[in-house]
């Protein structure tokens, strides 16, 4: 029996600057990077692959996905 493998990919091009004590800037392509990594882990046969990007990435969504893995 093969071990179960899980991947949770999160991609945010921008963040709420009010949530950080340092200056934040928009990043180039984290959302696309997360999409690409999800494709890679899927192609590698991971048991469960989850992808959250943009406004889908919330604290609640993160913990919900981690609990379901």
Long-range contacts (C-beta under 8 A, 24 or more apart in sequence): 4-47, 4-48, 5-41, 5-45, 5-46, 5-47, 5-48, 6-46, 6-47, 6-48, 6-49, 6-50, 6-69, 7-37, 7-38, 7-41, 7-46, 7-48, 7-49, 7-50, 8-50, 8-52, 8-62, 8-65, 8-66, 8-69, 9-34, 9-35, 9-37, 9-38, 9-41, 9-49, 9-50, 9-51, 9-52, 10-34, 10-52, 10-53, 10-57, 10-62, 11-35, 11-51, 11-52, 11-53, 11-54, 11-57, 12-53, 12-54, 12-57, 13-54
